[in-house]
Each structure stands twice: as structure tokens, then as C-alpha cells.
Amino acid sequence: MRMTGSRTALSLALALLAGPALAQDNPPPMISVTGEATVSAVPDVAEIESGVSTDAKTAREASDANNAAMGNIILALKGAGVPPKDYQTSRLSLQPQYASSSSRNGPNVITGYRASNRVTIRVRDVNGVATIIDTLVKAGANEMGGIGFAVSNASALLDQARPKAIADARRKAEIYAKAAGVTLGDPIRIGEGNLAHPVPMMRRASAEFAAAPVAPGEETLRVTVAVSWAIKPAR
């Protein structure tokens, strides 16, 4: 009797453990679709990457001259009203410069050193981008990495698109349900996909570029949502 009771308890335990697994292997009937919605906005923030490179015979001379040049750029930014929190060093390097050896198998010869320093500036008024670029060039900047535009309140704007994405998903699900001869039940699962933002616009620096007007254009923010609805027989 004790053996029978133990076997019964063991069988019951195994059945209970197998229950969730069986439930997972047999999910409820559902329709899964993806909804999408977009919202457009004019960028209100810009980022500029700029800097200076300096060549000299020795590493110390290149570094000292580059630090002095970057100091002038920082002072110019302060004079233009850019607060210190809106600019930071993004790259700093010191590299030897080589000349090819006259001998085919001979080693390359170091002819000098190049020091580079780049700074990223956040401009909170996109209408002032051209002015900041002009300030940088006049202060001695000889490198311009590019310009990127962004929308500072992107999250709040995407909140406007999220209900539309759900509505788009429901519209698609209802089409499938009608075609399959079933009706939609309650949502079973809702998940947000990747938020799509446009790639920042990048431009190379030039003398003409410094004086040219800068147009931020318009950005399109996109939200994607994946929704699964339970289905039931059509009434």
C-alpha cells in the first residue's frame, strides 16, 4: 500500500509539472500583427563636431600648439554664449608623421607629429548653427566632423504616435480575422519594437560651408508595436 501511494503521489507531481509545459506547447489561437505610426517634427537641437589639428617637428611642440589653438576655440564658444555644459572633448590624439624611406627596404622616417583635438558642441537654437560654425572657423578650427539634428522632446511626440500604432495593428488584425472567418478577442501580448529615428545629416567642412545657411528640415519619428489578439469563432 505504501508503494502504491508513493507511485500515485509521484505520478500526480509529474502531471502537475508537465501541465505548464503542455500549455506552452499549445498556445491559444491568436492573430499576431505589427502596427506602425509616425509623427513629424522640426528639430530643435543640433550637434556640431569641430576641432583643430596642428603639425610640428616634436610631439611637445605639436601638443602645446594644439592646446593653445583649442583654448582659443573654447574662449570663442564662451564669447558666443555657449555654456560649458554644452561642449565637451570628443577626441584627442597625438600621432607621428612618416616619410617614405628612399631605400626600398629601409624603415619609414618620422618627420614630425600631429596633434588633434575635437570638441562636440550642442546648439539649443538651430537658427544659430551657422553663427556657431562661423565662430569656430574664425577661432582657428580647421576640422569639421559634421552636423546632426535632433528633436529634444522625441519621447513626448512618440506618445502621440503610440495609440495610432495600436489602431493600425487592430485594423490589420481585423482584416485577417475577417478573411479567416473568426473574430478578435482581447489582446494577449503587446510589445514595442525599435524606435526609428533618422540618421543625422553629416556634412564636410569647407570655407564655403562656414558661411552657408543651414537648414534643419524635418524629422520623422516612427514607433512600431507588435500585438497578439486572441481569436474566437465568428458569431
C-alpha positions as CSV (number, residue, x, y, z in Angstrom):
1,M,0.0,0.0,0.0
2,R,2.8,2.4,0.8
3,M,4.4,1.6,-2.6
4,T,1.1,2.3,-4.4
5,G,0.6,5.6,-2.5
6,S,4.1,6.8,-3.4
7,R,3.7,6.0,-7.0
8,T,0.4,7.8,-7.1
9,A,1.9,10.9,-5.5
10,L,4.8,10.8,-7.9
11,S,2.5,10.5,-10.9
12,L,0.4,13.4,-9.7
13,A,3.6,15.5,-9.2
14,L,4.8,14.7,-12.7
15,A,1.5,15.6,-14.2
16,L,1.5,19.0,-12.4
17,L,5.0,19.7,-13.6
18,A,4.0,18.7,-17.2
19,G,0.9,20.9,-17.2
20,P,2.7,24.3,-17.8
21,A,4.9,22.7,-20.4
22,L,1.9,21.4,-22.3
23,A,0.2,24.8,-22.0
24,Q,3.3,26.4,-23.6
25,D,3.4,23.9,-26.4
26,N,-0.2,24.5,-27.2
27,P,-0.7,28.3,-27.1
28,P,-4.2,29.7,-27.5
29,P,-5.3,30.6,-31.0
30,M,-4.3,34.1,-31.9
31,I,-3.5,36.6,-34.6
32,S,-0.2,38.5,-34.3
33,V,0.4,41.7,-36.3
34,T,2.6,44.7,-36.3
35,G,1.3,48.2,-36.2
36,E,3.2,51.4,-37.2
37,A,2.7,55.1,-36.8
38,T,4.8,58.2,-37.4
39,V,5.0,61.8,-36.2
40,S,7.0,64.6,-37.8
41,A,8.7,67.5,-36.1
42,V,11.2,70.2,-36.8
43,P,14.5,69.6,-35.0
44,D,15.2,72.0,-32.2
45,V,18.7,70.8,-31.2
46,A,21.9,70.5,-33.2
47,E,25.3,68.9,-32.5
48,I,28.4,70.1,-34.2
49,E,31.7,68.3,-34.1
50,S,34.7,70.6,-34.8
51,G,38.3,70.8,-33.8
52,V,41.9,71.7,-34.8
53,S,44.9,69.7,-36.0
54,T,48.4,71.0,-35.5
55,D,51.7,69.8,-37.1
56,A,55.1,70.3,-35.6
57,K,58.6,68.8,-35.5
58,T,58.3,67.4,-32.0
59,A,55.5,65.9,-30.1
60,R,55.7,68.5,-27.4
61,E,55.6,71.4,-29.9
62,A,52.6,69.8,-31.6
63,S,50.8,69.2,-28.3
64,D,51.5,72.7,-27.0
65,A,50.4,74.5,-30.2
66,N,47.3,72.4,-30.4
67,N,46.3,73.1,-26.8
68,A,46.7,76.8,-27.4
69,A,44.6,76.6,-30.6
70,M,41.9,74.7,-28.8
71,G,42.0,77.2,-26.0
72,N,41.2,79.9,-28.5
73,I,38.2,77.9,-29.7
74,I,36.9,77.3,-26.2
75,L,37.2,81.1,-25.5
76,A,35.3,81.8,-28.7
77,L,32.5,79.5,-27.7
78,K,32.2,81.1,-24.3
79,G,32.2,84.5,-26.0
80,A,29.4,83.3,-28.3
81,G,27.3,82.4,-25.2
82,V,27.6,78.7,-25.4
83,P,27.5,77.3,-21.8
84,P,30.3,74.9,-20.7
85,K,27.8,72.1,-20.2
86,D,27.1,72.2,-24.0
87,Y,30.6,71.4,-25.2
88,Q,33.0,68.6,-24.4
89,T,36.1,67.0,-25.9
90,S,35.2,64.1,-28.1
91,R,38.6,63.1,-29.4
92,L,42.2,63.8,-28.5
93,S,45.2,62.3,-30.4
94,L,48.9,62.7,-30.9
95,Q,50.5,60.8,-33.8
96,P,53.8,60.7,-35.5
97,Q,54.0,61.6,-39.2
98,Y,56.2,59.5,-41.5
99,A,58.0,60.0,-44.8
100,S,58.7,57.0,-47.0
101,S,62.3,55.8,-47.0
102,S,64.4,56.3,-50.1
103,S,65.6,52.7,-49.7
104,R,63.1,50.0,-50.7
105,N,63.6,48.0,-47.6
106,G,64.5,50.8,-45.3
107,P,62.3,51.9,-42.4
108,N,60.0,54.9,-42.6
109,V,61.4,58.1,-41.1
110,I,59.4,60.2,-38.6
111,T,59.2,63.7,-40.0
112,G,57.1,65.3,-37.2
113,Y,54.0,64.9,-35.1
114,R,50.3,65.8,-35.5
115,A,48.2,66.7,-32.5
116,S,44.4,66.7,-32.9
117,N,41.6,67.8,-30.6
118,R,37.9,67.7,-31.4
119,V,35.0,69.1,-29.4
120,T,31.3,68.4,-29.7
121,I,29.0,71.4,-29.3
122,R,25.3,71.2,-28.6
123,V,23.4,74.1,-30.0
124,R,20.0,74.5,-28.5
125,D,18.8,77.0,-31.0
126,V,19.1,75.5,-34.5
127,N,18.8,79.0,-36.0
128,G,22.2,79.8,-34.5
129,V,24.1,76.9,-36.1
130,A,25.6,78.9,-38.9
131,T,26.8,81.6,-36.4
132,I,28.5,79.0,-34.2
133,I,30.2,77.4,-37.2
134,D,31.4,80.8,-38.3
135,T,32.7,81.4,-34.8
136,L,34.6,78.2,-34.8
137,V,36.3,78.8,-38.1
138,K,37.3,82.3,-37.2
139,A,38.7,81.0,-33.9
140,G,41.0,78.7,-35.9
141,A,39.1,75.4,-36.2
142,N,40.4,73.5,-39.3
143,E,38.3,70.3,-38.9
144,M,34.6,69.9,-39.0
145,G,33.2,66.4,-38.4
146,G,29.6,67.1,-39.3
147,I,26.3,68.4,-38.0
148,G,23.5,66.3,-36.5
149,F,19.9,67.5,-35.8
150,A,17.6,66.0,-33.2
151,V,14.2,66.6,-31.6
152,S,14.6,67.1,-27.8
153,N,11.1,66.1,-26.9
154,A,11.0,63.0,-29.1
155,S,9.5,60.8,-26.3
156,A,6.6,63.1,-25.8
157,L,6.0,63.2,-29.5
158,L,6.1,59.4,-29.8
159,D,3.3,59.2,-27.2
160,Q,1.1,60.8,-29.8
161,A,2.0,58.0,-32.3
162,R,1.7,55.0,-29.9
163,P,-2.2,54.9,-29.9
164,K,-2.1,55.3,-33.7
165,A,0.2,52.3,-33.9
166,I,-2.2,50.2,-31.8
167,A,-5.1,51.3,-34.0
168,D,-3.0,50.3,-37.1
169,A,-2.3,46.9,-35.6
170,R,-6.0,46.4,-34.8
171,R,-7.0,47.4,-38.4
172,K,-4.7,44.7,-39.8
173,A,-5.8,42.1,-37.3
174,E,-9.4,42.7,-38.2
175,I,-8.7,42.2,-41.9
176,Y,-7.0,38.9,-41.1
177,A,-9.8,37.8,-38.8
178,K,-12.5,38.5,-41.3
179,A,-10.6,36.7,-44.0
180,A,-10.1,33.7,-41.7
181,G,-13.7,33.6,-40.6
182,V,-13.0,34.4,-36.9
183,T,-13.5,37.4,-34.6
184,L,-10.9,39.2,-32.4
185,G,-10.8,38.7,-28.7
186,D,-8.8,40.5,-26.1
187,P,-5.1,41.4,-26.7
188,I,-2.8,38.7,-25.3
189,R,0.5,40.4,-25.8
190,I,1.7,43.9,-26.7
191,G,5.3,44.8,-27.3
192,E,7.0,47.9,-28.7
193,G,9.6,47.5,-31.3
194,N,12.6,49.6,-32.2
195,L,12.0,53.3,-32.3
196,A,13.2,54.6,-35.7
197,H,15.0,57.9,-35.8
198,P,16.5,59.5,-38.9
199,V,20.3,59.4,-39.4
200,P,21.8,62.8,-38.5
201,M,22.8,64.9,-41.6
202,M,26.6,65.0,-41.9
203,R,28.5,67.5,-44.0
204,R,32.2,68.1,-44.6
205,A,33.7,71.4,-43.6
206,S,34.9,73.9,-46.2
207,A,35.3,77.7,-46.4
208,E,32.0,78.0,-48.3
209,F,30.3,75.7,-45.8
210,A,31.1,78.1,-42.9
211,A,29.2,80.9,-44.5
212,A,26.3,78.8,-45.9
213,P,22.9,78.8,-44.3
214,V,22.0,75.5,-42.5
215,A,18.5,74.0,-43.0
216,P,17.5,71.5,-40.3
217,G,14.5,70.3,-42.3
218,E,12.0,68.0,-40.6
219,E,12.5,64.7,-38.8
220,T,10.1,61.7,-38.9
221,L,9.9,59.7,-35.7
222,R,8.4,56.2,-36.1
223,V,7.1,53.7,-33.5
224,T,6.3,50.0,-34.1
225,V,4.2,47.8,-31.9
226,A,3.6,44.1,-32.1
227,V,0.2,42.9,-30.8
228,S,-1.3,39.4,-30.5
229,W,-5.1,39.1,-30.2
230,A,-7.0,36.0,-29.1
231,I,-9.4,34.8,-31.7
232,K,-12.8,33.0,-31.4
233,P,-15.3,31.6,-33.8
234,A,-17.3,34.2,-35.8
235,R,-20.7,34.9,-34.4
